[in-house]
Structure formats: C-alpha cells, structure tokens
Amino acid sequence: MPFFDVSVPVHTKMPLYPGDPPMKFQFIRRLAHGDTSNNSWMSLGTHTGTHIDAPLHFLEDAAPVDRIPPDALVGPCVLVDAGDAPLVTRDVLRAAGIEKAQRVLVRTTNSAWIAREFRDDFVAFSEDGARYLAEEVRPVLVGIDAPSLDPRGTEGHPAHMAILGSDTIRGAIEWLALGGLEPGPYTMFCGPLRLVGAEAAPCRVLLSRL
C-alpha cells in the first residue's frame, strides 16, 4: 500500500507567511567534531510549513492543538480538486460531491508552487465555501494547499471563523502539498506536535489511496 507524503519540507530557506519567524536549525554536537553523537537545535513558528490550526487560533478559550481528538486526525478523507478556480466556493465544493465526507482536503493551483515560495495571490476559501463545509458537510477535519484558509488581506477572517468555529470541525490543515495525486478517497494520517496550550502545530500528513 503506497503512502504519499503531502507535507512540505522543513528547512531554513523554506517559504513562510509574511511576519512569521524564520525556521532556524543547527547542530550543537557533531560526530565529525569529536562529539559522542550528532545533536541539533531548531526554532520555528507554530504555523511553519504544513501545520494544523486549532480552534484557539481565532477563538478565545477554544480548544488548543493538544485537545484535537486523535480520531479526528486519522481516517477516511476525500481529496477535492478545485481546478483553476480563483476561490474555493460553495459551488466548487458542491460539484465535488462531498456531502458525507468525514475529512476534506482541497487541492488548488497553489500545489504547483506551495513548497517553493509564498505568493500573495494564493487560492483560499471564500466565505460561502467555508460555511458550506462548516454548516452542511460538517466533517471533522479540513485541509487546503494554501498558506491560509482566507485569502490574504481578508478582513475578519471569515473562512477561519466559520471552519474553526464549527461544532464538528476539530482542526484545519494549511500549507499542504497535494500536487500529482488523483482526486478521490484516501486514508489520512495527520501527526501534529502535541504542543500543550498552543493554537497551532507543525505536522506530517500522509495519504494512502483507498
């Protein structure tokens, strides 16, 4: 059974959302220098690369990332291809036939560049697309190959508010790399760091075709 890693690589030159702290990594002990082991140190923001937003990201007193239930992070999912749509709208999602999907991942044109650079004009959810997921599909997890659920500069962050404020959605994965995969059903494993009290955490996301 082949697995597909849909996480972007984490390294010191990786693309970041403007204003996020840089990813830093260095060895503090090296075998080559006579030390007894190789040991390293790193520093990065919780929204670095492929990561999951918990409801706490935009909702005060909501669940942090360590309280996302494990059974929301593993299980069947549907990969939706939004084609060249400039926004992931209600109509785009309805056309994909995801009414009973437990987990929904959305691929856009972002996947052509998401691992290499940041672009201001990335494709994200429209407010009605986010509300369709939150109010009608009602999955436990949502993901997209975008740096953010909302288009850059959107006032009020309506997609974040709809998705993270849902009573069924436990988290939202951003900055996925979904290029080259066939749309359709998969089994998903999402492994975020168990950061106590954090609003988000970097994660590794693996898919296996059903």
N, C-alpha and C positions, 0 to 999 in steps of 0.2 A: 504494500500500500504506500504510494508515494506521498510525501508531505511537501508542502510549499511554504517557504518562509516569506511572509508578506510584511516583515518589519524592515525599516530602513537601517543601514549600517550606522553604528555609533562611532564617531571618530572626531578628532579635534578640528577638522575642516568641514564638518557636516553643515548643511543649511539649518538655520534657526529662524524662529519667528522674531521679527524686529523687537528689540528690548529684552529678549530672553538672555540669560547669562551664557557665556561660551562654555563649550564642553572642554574640560581640561583633563589630561591624563599623563602620568609619568611614572617610570619605575623608581622605586625608592631603595630597592635591593636588586642586584643582578649577579647571577652566577658568573658571568663573564668578568665581573669586577672582583671576584673572590668571595662574594657573599654565599651563604649556605642555601639560598633559594632565590627565585625571582618573585618579587612582591611589588605591587603597584598601587597607586593612589589616583582617584578621579574625583572630579567635581562637575555637576551638571544640574540643570534645572529640572523640575518635575514634568515639564512639558517638552522635554527634549526628544526629538525624533518620534518614533511610534510610541504613543502613550495613551493612557486612558484617563478621561475626566470623570471624576465622581460628582454626584450632585452638589457637594460642598463647594465646587469651583465657582458656582454662581448663586448658590442659595445658602444663606446663613443658617447655621445649626442643622444642616442637612448631613447625609451620610458621607464620611470620608472614604478614601480609597480602600482602606483596610477593612471596611464593612461591606464592600461589594461581595455578595454571596458567591462562593466558588462555583456553584451550579449555574450561575449566570455566565461564567467565563468559559465554560466548556460545553459543547453540544452542537446540534444541527444549526446550520446557518444557510442563508441564501445570499449569493453574490449577484448583485444587480449591476448591469452595465448601463450607465446613463448616456452612452454615446457621446456626441459632441454638444450636449445641452449646456448652455451657459449657467444654468442653475438647476439644482435637483428639486424639482417642483412636485406638487401633488400629482399632476398628470403623468410625469415621468415615472413616479413610483407606482401609481395605479396600473400603468401599462405593463409593469414587470410582474404583476400577479403575485404579490407577496402578502396577501391578506392574513394568512395564518402563520407567517414566518416567526420563529422564536428569536432569531438573531438576524440582523440585516447588515450587510456590508455593501457599500456603494462605490463603484469604480467610475471615474470621470476621466477627462483628458489630462488631469493632474498626474496620473500614473506615468506619463511619458517623461516627466522631469522631477518628480517629487523627491527622489533620493539624491539628486544632484544640486538642487538650487531652491531658493524661495522666490516666488513670483507674487506680486500684489494682486494680480487678476485671477487668482485661483478660483476654481469652481467649488461652490459650497451649497448648503441647503437654503432654499427660500423659506420664508416663514410658513407658507401653507404646506410645503413639503415636510417640514419638521413637525407641524401639527398633525399632519396625516399619519406619520409614524407614531406619534405620542398618543393620539386620540382614537385612531381607527385600527392600525396594525397592532399596536401595543406589544412589541417584542420586549425581551429582557435586556438586549444589548444592541447598540447601533455602532457602525463604523464607517469611515469615509477616507479616501485617499487625499485628504486636504489638510492644511495646517490648522484649520479651524472649522467648526460646524457652520459658522456665519461668514459671509463674505467680508473681506477686510473693510473696516470703517463703518460697518452697520451699527447704527445707534440702538442701544437697548439689548443687543444680542438676542434677538427673538428666537433663533434656532436653538441656541444653548438653553434659553429659559424654557422652551417647550419640551425639549428632549430630556434635560436634566431635571425638570420639574414634573415629569411624568410619574404616575404611581406604579408603573410596571418596568420602565427602563432603569436599569441599575448603573449604567455607565455608558460612555461614548468614546470610542477609539478614534483618534485622529492620526494623520500622517502615515497611513498605511501605504504600502507599495503593491498594487494589485494588477500590474501590467502582465499580459501574457496568459492570464487564466481565463478559462471558459466560464461564462455566467452559469449560474445554476446552484444546485445543492452541494454543500460541503459539511464536513465536521470541523469545528473550530476549537483551537486551544489558545486562550489568551492568558499569559502569565505576567501580571504586573508585580512590581516590587510591593511588598506588604508594608508600606510606609504608614505608620500609625498617625492618624490625625491629618494626613495630607489630602489636598484637594485633587491631586493627580499623581500618576507614577508612570515612568517608562515601562514598556512591556514588550515581550516577544510574542508574536502572533503566528501560529501555524495553521494551515488548512490542509485537509485531506479530502479528496473527491469522494463523494458517496457513490 
